[in-house]
Amino acid sequence: MFAKFKVMKKIFIGVDVSKLKLDFCNYQDGQFCKEEVVTNHSSAIKSHLESILKDTSKEKVLICAEYTGQYIYPLSCVCKDLELDLWIENPVQIKFRSGMQRGKNDKLDARKIAIYAQRFEDQASLFSMPEDAIQNLKQLVSERDMLVCDRAKYKGQLTDQRDFMNQQIYTKKHKRLSQLIQNLNQAIKQIEDQIQSIIDNDETLSKQHYLLCSIDGVGERTSLKMILETNAFRDFKDPRKFCCHAGVAPFSYTSGSSVRSKRKVSKRADKSIKALLHMAALSASKTNGDLGHYYNRKVAEGKNKMTVLNAIRAKLVLRMFAVIKNEKMYIQNYINPLSVS
């Protein structure tokens, strides 16, 4: 999904992406030479970029934009079609590297992104579109999670308000919400069937899904999320870096002799994958396997339960990367034959 490049660029295009429009800012030779607003549609974006390419070659252009979820999709598709280098950066990274700024608007943001691209060109990671299967799975999983969240709210209404409402009103409300829940169940089932069909028809995804589910505590949802979050384990090669991304890697916070806090995880993390890893760790801690024994032993030693669970999260990440790398199912209590004399 990301790649480095060595050719030095001449034109840096900062793009502030929003739902309806894109603010383009061309930065060349230390000056802002062209600033335009374009609707967030593939045809309009393509027309604007083609007009820029009339005066220069695509090898000299670097486009940089903040990641804004699905709103970045038209721009990434056009850059792929025109074979333009696109750098999609974390908005927090741009904010903290750009110094103090008074005031804010889309034009200023586009300028800030263009300057950022020029200053940190040597650290650019070029974006490439994920495979269609990964892209489709992300959209389906997002829709399923939304429907599951709605279903949980409706179910809560049925159970929480039974004893606190007029019986006649509650009966009618129960009927309406039950119908909604039934429709949501059908929609969720259709989405899950579609997700399973995509996985079954892709050899790589099917194999990775099978290998990940062989690990104690790792279920289908966690397995699928790991595949999507790592782009089928292409974007992350080091499990320790993924632990940092998922918010399970502890960091020390010290300064001089006055600030001495315990090692703790950072809040700058992907909360969705962290939540699933936590549920997987809880499940693994209750099994009769080595992680269950590890949890009981550490708690008996007086360790904080959440600290032990966080360690199990990291262990699960390491195991998931290991089974994918070795292309083998996880074996409980594995003994390395080389260690046996």
C-alpha positions in Angstrom: 0.0 0.0 0.0 2.9 2.3 0.6 6.3 2.6 -1.1 9.3 4.9 -1.0 10.7 6.8 -4.0 14.1 8.3 -4.7 13.4 10.8 -7.5 13.4 14.4 -6.2 10.3 16.3 -7.0 9.9 19.9 -8.3 6.2 20.6 -7.8 4.5 19.8 -4.5 0.7 19.8 -4.5 -1.1 20.1 -1.2 -4.7 18.9 -1.1 -7.2 19.7 1.6 -9.9 17.1 1.2 -13.5 17.5 2.4 -16.8 15.9 1.5 -17.8 18.2 -1.3 -14.6 19.9 -2.5 -10.8 19.7 -2.7 -8.5 22.7 -2.2 -5.4 22.4 -4.3 -2.2 24.4 -3.7 0.8 24.1 -6.0 4.1 24.9 -4.2 7.2 25.3 -6.5 10.6 27.0 -5.9 9.4 28.3 -2.5 6.3 30.0 -3.9 2.6 29.2 -4.1 2.0 29.3 -7.8 -1.5 28.0 -8.3 -4.4 27.6 -5.9 -7.8 26.2 -7.0 -11.0 24.7 -5.5 -12.3 21.5 -7.3 -15.4 19.5 -6.6 -14.7 16.1 -5.0 -15.6 14.1 -8.1 -13.3 12.0 -10.2 -14.0 13.8 -13.5 -13.3 17.3 -12.0 -10.2 16.1 -10.2 -8.8 14.4 -13.3 -9.5 17.5 -15.4 -7.6 19.7 -12.9 -4.6 17.4 -12.7 -4.4 17.0 -16.4 -4.2 20.8 -16.8 -1.2 20.8 -14.4 0.5 18.0 -16.4 0.4 20.0 -19.6 3.3 22.2 -18.3 5.4 19.5 -16.5 6.0 15.8 -16.4 4.3 13.5 -13.9 7.7 12.4 -12.5 8.3 15.9 -11.1 4.9 16.0 -9.2 4.2 14.9 -5.7 0.6 15.1 -4.4 0.1 15.1 -0.6 -3.2 14.9 1.2 -4.4 14.2 4.7 -6.2 10.9 5.3 -10.0 11.7 5.5 -11.5 8.2 5.2 -13.7 7.5 2.2 -13.5 11.1 1.0 -10.0 10.4 -0.3 -11.2 7.7 -2.6 -11.9 9.8 -5.8 -8.4 11.5 -5.5 -6.6 8.2 -5.1 -8.5 6.6 -8.1 -7.5 9.5 -10.3 -3.9 9.4 -9.2 -3.8 5.7 -10.0 -5.2 6.3 -13.5 -2.8 9.1 -14.2 0.2 7.3 -12.5 0.8 10.2 -10.2 2.7 9.9 -6.9 0.2 10.3 -4.1 1.3 10.6 -0.4 -1.6 10.2 2.1 -0.3 11.3 5.5 -1.8 11.2 9.0 -3.4 14.6 9.8 -1.8 14.5 13.3 1.6 14.1 11.8 1.1 17.1 9.6 -0.3 19.2 12.5 2.6 18.6 14.9 5.3 19.0 12.3 4.0 22.3 10.8 4.5 24.6 13.8 2.1 27.0 15.3 -0.7 28.3 13.2 -3.2 31.1 13.9 -6.5 30.8 12.2 -7.8 27.9 10.1 -9.4 27.5 6.7 -9.2 25.1 3.8 -6.9 27.3 1.8 -4.4 27.6 4.6 -4.6 23.9 5.2 -3.8 23.1 1.6 -0.8 25.5 1.8 0.4 23.8 5.0 0.2 20.4 3.4 2.1 21.5 0.3 4.9 22.9 2.5 4.9 19.8 4.6 5.4 17.7 1.4 8.4 19.8 0.3 10.1 19.7 3.7 9.7 16.0 4.4 9.9 14.7 0.8 12.6 12.2 1.8 10.2 10.6 4.3 7.2 10.3 1.8 5.4 6.9 1.6 3.5 6.6 -1.7 0.0 5.3 -1.6 -1.3 2.6 -3.8 -4.9 1.3 -4.0 -5.6 -1.9 -2.1 -6.8 -4.9 -4.0 -10.5 -5.0 -4.9 -11.3 -7.7 -2.4 -9.7 -5.8 0.5 -11.5 -2.6 -0.6 -14.9 -4.3 -0.8 -14.4 -6.1 2.5 -13.6 -2.8 4.3 -16.9 -1.3 3.0 -18.9 -4.3 4.0 -17.4 -4.5 7.4 -18.0 -0.8 8.0 -21.7 -1.3 7.0 -22.1 -4.4 9.2 -20.6 -2.6 12.3 -23.0 0.2 11.8 -26.0 -2.1 11.6 -24.8 -4.1 14.6 -24.5 -0.9 16.6 -28.1 0.1 15.7 -29.4 -3.4 16.6 -27.8 -3.1 20.0 -29.5 0.2 20.7 -32.9 -1.2 19.7 -32.4 -4.3 21.9 -31.5 -2.0 24.8 -34.7 -0.1 24.4 -36.7 -3.3 24.6 -35.1 -4.5 27.8 -34.4 -1.3 29.7 -37.8 0.4 29.4 -40.1 -2.6 30.0 -40.8 -1.7 33.6 -40.8 2.1 33.2 -43.5 2.7 30.5 -47.2 2.4 30.1 -47.9 -1.2 29.1 -50.0 -0.3 26.1 -47.4 2.1 24.8 -44.6 -0.4 25.5 -46.5 -3.1 23.6 -46.7 -1.1 20.5 -43.1 0.1 20.8 -42.0 -3.5 21.3 -43.8 -4.5 18.1 -42.2 -1.7 16.1 -38.6 -2.3 17.4 -38.9 -6.1 17.0 -39.7 -5.6 13.3 -36.7 -3.3 13.0 -34.4 -5.8 14.8 -35.7 -8.6 12.5 -34.9 -6.5 9.4 -31.5 -5.7 10.8 -30.8 -9.3 11.5 -31.6 -10.2 7.9 -29.4 -7.3 6.5 -26.5 -8.3 8.8 -26.8 -12.0 7.7 -26.7 -10.9 4.0 -23.6 -8.8 4.6 -21.9 -11.6 6.5 -22.7 -14.0 3.7 -21.2 -11.6 1.2 -18.1 -11.1 3.3 -17.6 -14.9 3.6 -18.1 -15.3 -0.2 -15.3 -12.7 -0.9 -13.0 -14.5 1.5 -13.7 -18.0 0.1 -13.1 -16.8 -3.4 -9.7 -15.3 -2.6 -6.9 -17.8 -2.0 -4.7 -15.4 0.0 -7.5 -14.1 2.2 -9.0 -17.5 2.8 -5.7 -19.0 3.9 -4.8 -16.1 6.2 -8.3 -16.2 7.8 -7.9 -19.9 8.4 -4.4 -19.6 9.9 -5.4 -16.7 12.2 -8.4 -18.5 13.6 -6.2 -21.4 14.7 -4.9 -19.2 17.5 -6.6 -19.4 20.9 -8.8 -16.4 21.5 -8.7 -15.2 17.8 -12.2 -15.4 16.3 -13.5 -14.6 12.8 -14.1 -10.8 13.5 -10.6 -10.3 15.0 -9.0 -12.3 12.1 -10.9 -10.3 9.5 -10.0 -7.0 11.1 -6.3 -7.9 11.3 -6.3 -8.8 7.6 -8.0 -5.5 6.6 -5.9 -3.4 9.0 -2.6 -4.8 7.7 -3.7 -5.0 4.0 -3.3 -8.8 4.1 -0.1 -8.3 6.1 1.6 -6.3 3.4 1.7 -2.9 5.1 3.0 -4.2 8.4 6.0 -6.6 8.5 7.1 -6.0 12.1 4.6 -7.1 14.8 6.1 -4.6 17.3 5.2 -1.7 15.0 1.7 -3.1 14.7 1.5 -3.3 18.5 2.3 0.4 18.6 -0.4 1.1 15.9 -2.9 -0.9 17.9 -2.1 0.8 21.2 -0.8 -2.2 23.1 2.9 -1.2 23.2 3.8 0.5 26.6 6.0 3.6 26.6 7.9 5.2 29.4 7.2 8.9 30.4 10.1 10.6 32.2 11.6 14.0 32.3 14.5 15.0 34.6 13.9 14.0 38.2 10.3 15.3 38.6 8.4 13.3 36.0 8.5 9.6 36.6 5.4 7.8 35.6 4.8 4.1 35.0 5.1 2.7 31.5 1.8 3.0 29.8 0.2 2.6 26.4 -0.4 5.6 24.2 -3.9 6.9 23.5 -2.8 7.6 19.9 -3.9 4.3 18.5 -6.5 2.5 16.4 -9.3 2.0 19.0 -11.3 -0.5 16.8 -8.5 -3.0 16.5 -7.5 -2.5 20.1 -11.0 -3.3 21.3 -11.1 -6.6 19.3 -7.6 -7.5 20.6 -8.9 -6.9 24.2 -11.8 -9.2 23.6 -9.5 -11.8 22.1 -7.2 -11.5 25.1 -10.1 -12.0 27.5 -11.1 -15.1 25.6 -7.6 -16.5 25.6 -7.2 -15.8 29.3 -10.1 -18.1 30.1 -8.9 -21.1 28.1 -6.9 -24.0 29.4 -4.0 -23.1 27.0 -0.7 -21.5 27.8 -2.1 -18.0 27.7 -4.8 -19.0 30.3 -2.0 -20.4 32.5 0.1 -17.3 31.9 -2.8 -15.0 33.0 -3.6 -17.0 36.2 0.1 -17.2 37.1 0.8 -13.5 36.7 -2.4 -12.5 38.6 -1.4 -14.8 41.4 1.9 -13.1 41.6 0.1 -9.8 42.2 0.3 -8.3 38.7 -2.4 -5.8 37.7 -5.0 -7.7 35.6 -5.2 -5.0 32.9 -1.4 -5.1 32.6 -1.5 -8.9 32.1 -4.2 -8.6 29.6 -2.3 -6.0 27.6 0.7 -8.4 27.6 -1.6 -11.1 26.2 -2.8 -8.7 23.5 0.8 -8.3 22.4 1.4 -12.0 22.5 -1.6 -12.6 20.3 -0.3 -10.0 17.7 3.1 -11.8 17.7 1.4 -15.1 17.1 -0.7 -13.8 14.3 2.2 -12.4 12.5 4.1 -15.7 13.1 1.5 -18.0 11.6 1.2 -15.7 8.5 5.0 -15.5 8.1 5.5 -19.3 8.5 2.2 -20.2 6.7 1.5 -22.8 9.3 -1.3 -23.2 11.8 -0.7 -22.4 15.4 0.4 -25.4 17.4 -0.3 -25.4 21.2 2.8 -26.1 23.3 5.1 -26.3 20.2 8.5 -27.7 20.8 11.3 -26.6 18.5 13.0 -29.8 17.3 16.4 -27.9 17.1 16.2 -27.3 20.8 15.9 -31.0 21.6 19.3 -32.6 22.0 
